[in-house]
Amino acid sequence: MSDKLGLHMNTAPADPPVSRPPRLLDQLRDRIRLKHYSLRTERAYAQWVKRYIYFHGKRHPAELGKGEVEAFLTSLAVERNVAASTQTQALSALLFLYKEVLGLDLPWLSELTRAKRPARLPTVLSRDEVNQVFRHVDDPLMDLIVRLL
């Protein structure tokens, strides 16, 4: 039997939509936004979490622990030769994931191979190089300025 709109009145009501728990990356993004982190931080953390999950064969991070985090971060330093700041960003993303999203504290990561920070030597001239600069300045006013610097 049909009503005026052409709908069948004797049909059973549609099943309510099945609600699924939010996906892990959605939970991560929600938590980052709740803490008012920047959009760039959100994107970077989401990318690191994806890379971590793919590194371990798409296993859920709740199934993984200290050893897997150390293996991932060590591989970044040893195999991928990333900068120390890059490895630190990946570590921060994973610590945020475990602590803020999954509610798990990771024990101290003692077995982690850290990327080497480059030695930054200041760029200075030797005494001989400074004297060579002085010899090439002809203008007395410029000579005074160069000597003061």
C-alpha positions, 0 to 999 in steps of 0.5 A, spaced: 500 500 500 502 506 498 501 513 500 500 520 496 508 520 496 509 514 493 512 511 499 510 504 502 507 504 508 508 497 510 515 497 510 520 496 516 523 502 518 531 503 516 536 500 521 539 505 525 546 507 522 552 503 526 556 508 530 564 506 530 569 509 534 573 514 532 579 512 528 586 513 531 588 519 527 581 523 528 582 522 535 589 524 535 587 531 531 581 532 536 586 531 542 591 536 538 586 541 537 583 541 544 590 543 546 590 548 541 596 546 537 598 549 531 595 546 524 602 545 522 604 541 528 597 537 527 599 535 520 606 533 522 604 529 528 599 525 524 604 524 518 609 521 523 604 517 526 602 514 519 609 512 518 610 509 525 604 505 523 606 503 516 613 501 519 610 496 523 606 493 518 599 497 520 599 494 527 595 499 531 600 503 536 596 500 542 599 493 540 606 496 540 610 499 546 617 501 548 621 496 543 617 498 537 618 506 538 625 505 539 626 501 533 622 506 529 626 512 531 633 508 531 631 506 524 630 514 522 637 515 525 641 510 522 637 508 516 634 514 513 640 519 516 635 524 518 637 530 522 636 530 530 631 535 530 627 531 525 628 525 530 626 529 536 619 531 532 618 524 531 619 522 538 614 528 540 609 525 536 609 518 538 609 521 545 603 525 544 600 519 541 601 514 547 600 519 552 594 524 550 590 519 545 592 512 548 593 514 555 599 510 556 606 512 559 612 509 555 618 508 559 624 512 558 627 510 551 634 508 553 635 504 547 634 509 542 640 511 538 639 518 537 641 522 531 647 526 531 647 534 532 652 537 527 657 541 531 656 548 529 663 552 529 662 559 529 665 563 523 671 567 525 677 570 522 684 568 524 688 574 526 692 574 520 685 574 516 683 580 519 690 583 518 689 582 511 682 585 511 685 591 514 691 592 509 686 592 503 682 598 506 684 604 503 679 609 506 681 612 513 673 612 515 672 605 512 678 603 516 676 606 522 669 602 521 672 596 520 677 596 526 671 597 530 667 591 528 
